[in-house]
Amino acid sequence: MASDDRWLERLRLELAWFTGRAALGSRGAGAILRFERVRPRRGGFQPLRAHEITPQFLDRAIRALKRWEYDFLGMDEVCRRAVTLPEPRRFVALTFDGAPKDLIEFAYPVLAHHAVPFTIYVPTAFPDGVGQAWWLGLEQVVARESRINLMMGEKEQRFVVTDRAGKQALFAHLESWLRSLSPADLAAAIADLCTRYRIDLAALSREASMDWEDLAKLAADPLVTIGSATVNYPVLANMKDSAALREMTMGKAVAEAAFRREVGHFAFPFGDRASFRRSHVIMAEEAGFASAVSTIPGIVDAEGRTNLRALPRISWDGRVRSLRMLRVLVSGAAFAPVKPTGSTTGQT
């Protein structure tokens, strides 16, 4: 069913291109693009392929956006464009979540070559070496094992998977379950799983993440905006409000101390509709953030019609390498218009 949905979505976007909606139906002030990992293509079981693109595609995408005459903006300027009158040229903002090591190794050379601004949202436990990229541990277990036992709640569950489709389905099932847990329960569950199958999650997480030295190199570039993504990258909706606010304010404080500058922009961890609530949008303002981005797809409108602390972003699916579809998405033709809220601190 999921593959059918992806095929239908691709067909819809291709039709938008061929009917001219990408060129004639452009709306809004611009678009914020979201990327996670940028690295060369790999073989084998890759349930997270949708979360990564190749350096070559990043290069092609930037070249295409320049041809289409988009203005490349940092998040400070995005906030300004979102509350002022529309400008003749539309904008695009490039954003990267999670501060993975791939960013400085593979993405930054491309970005620096094109001299385009971009924003990194840093969960500060990861450069400290104590963050847990539990999704990578889960990926390794499912990739390596054909028989998997784990505690789900108070019951031992057993799964047998021998083909790629089965592994993909199991990964999706377990990822969804883990994301539904409180931070404490998630930590216990992934620790149990990784201990059983001899996965060193701490080492895996450190290897995949930039450290403070890497981030300092990027922060020295005036085209780079450093944003915050909490401390531990939890699902805020699974936490008490007081704990969620503490994650947001502490992430901001640690980043500001590390970089010796104000950190005014925030990304909701995971960022879909199930991962944060309206109360977290209000918290982002209380914590002092000028903007907060989600992963809810959409276009940024001008004149204050888009909530600055619930900004939509377009997540690029690394399984699809189509500039035609990218053009449809950034044009706004693929999204329904958003009704004005009358405030930059409106609804999610």
GIVEN-V330901 format. One record per backbone hydrogen bond with DSSP energy under -1.0 kcal/mol. CO is the residue of the C=O (numbers start at 0). NH is the residue of the N-H. E is the energy in kcal/mol with one decimal. If there is no record, write none. Layout:
BEGIN
co,nh,e
CO,NH,E
CO,NH,E
END
This chain:
BEGIN
co,nh,e
0,4,-2.4
1,5,-2.2
2,6,-2.2
3,7,-2.5
4,8,-2.4
5,9,-2.4
6,10,-2.4
7,11,-2.4
8,12,-2.2
9,13,-2.5
10,14,-2.5
11,15,-1.9
12,16,-1.8
13,17,-2.5
14,18,-2.1
15,20,-1.6
15,21,-1.0
16,19,-1.4
19,23,-2.9
20,24,-2.4
28,90,-1.8
29,299,-2.4
30,92,-2.1
31,313,-3.1
32,94,-2.1
33,315,-1.7
34,96,-2.3
36,52,-2.2
45,48,-1.5
47,50,-2.0
48,51,-1.9
49,317,-1.2
50,36,-2.2
52,38,-2.2
53,57,-2.2
54,58,-2.3
55,59,-2.3
56,60,-2.9
57,61,-2.3
58,62,-2.3
59,63,-2.4
60,64,-2.6
61,65,-2.0
62,66,-2.0
63,67,-2.3
64,69,-2.2
65,68,-1.4
70,91,-2.8
73,77,-1.8
74,78,-2.2
75,79,-1.5
76,80,-2.7
77,81,-1.9
79,82,-1.1
81,303,-2.8
83,302,-2.2
89,70,-2.4
90,30,-2.1
91,72,-2.0
92,32,-3.3
93,118,-2.2
94,34,-2.2
95,120,-2.6
98,209,-2.4
99,102,-1.5
100,104,-1.6
101,105,-3.2
101,106,-1.5
102,107,-3.2
106,110,-2.5
107,111,-3.3
108,112,-1.8
109,113,-1.8
110,115,-1.5
117,224,-2.5
118,95,-2.4
119,226,-3.9
120,97,-1.3
121,228,-2.1
122,125,-2.0
124,129,-2.4
124,130,-1.3
125,128,-1.5
131,133,-1.9
132,135,-1.6
132,136,-1.2
133,137,-2.5
134,138,-1.9
135,139,-2.0
136,140,-2.2
137,141,-2.5
138,142,-2.3
139,143,-2.0
140,144,-2.4
145,160,-3.0
147,158,-2.6
149,156,-3.4
151,154,-1.2
154,151,-3.0
156,149,-2.1
158,147,-2.7
162,166,-2.2
163,167,-2.7
164,168,-2.3
165,169,-2.5
166,170,-2.8
167,171,-2.3
168,172,-2.2
169,173,-2.9
170,174,-2.9
171,175,-2.1
172,176,-2.0
173,177,-2.8
174,178,-2.3
177,180,-1.4
181,185,-2.9
182,186,-2.3
183,187,-2.0
184,188,-2.4
185,189,-2.7
186,190,-1.8
187,191,-2.1
188,192,-2.2
189,193,-2.7
190,194,-2.3
191,195,-2.1
192,196,-1.6
193,198,-2.8
198,200,-1.5
199,203,-2.5
200,204,-2.6
201,205,-2.2
202,206,-2.5
203,207,-1.5
207,100,-3.0
210,214,-2.3
211,215,-2.4
212,216,-1.6
213,217,-1.6
214,218,-3.0
215,219,-1.2
217,220,-1.8
220,223,-2.0
222,117,-2.0
224,119,-2.5
226,121,-2.4
227,266,-2.0
229,123,-1.6
230,124,-2.7
234,237,-1.9
235,238,-1.9
239,243,-2.5
240,244,-2.6
241,245,-1.8
242,246,-2.2
243,247,-2.0
244,248,-2.8
245,249,-2.7
246,250,-1.8
247,251,-1.7
248,252,-2.4
249,253,-2.8
250,254,-2.1
251,255,-2.4
252,256,-2.1
253,257,-2.3
254,258,-2.5
255,259,-1.5
263,289,-2.7
263,290,-1.3
264,227,-2.7
265,292,-2.5
268,270,-2.9
270,294,-2.6
271,274,-1.5
274,236,-1.9
276,279,-1.0
276,280,-1.1
277,281,-1.7
278,282,-2.0
279,283,-1.9
280,284,-1.1
281,285,-2.2
282,286,-2.8
283,288,-2.3
284,287,-1.2
290,265,-1.6
291,310,-2.7
292,267,-2.4
295,312,-1.6
299,28,-2.4
299,29,-1.6
301,304,-1.4
306,309,-1.6
307,291,-2.3
310,293,-3.0
313,33,-2.8
316,319,-1.8
321,325,-1.7
322,326,-2.4
323,327,-1.9
324,328,-2.4
325,329,-2.6
326,330,-1.4
328,331,-1.2
330,26,-2.2
331,334,-1.5
343,307,-1.2
END
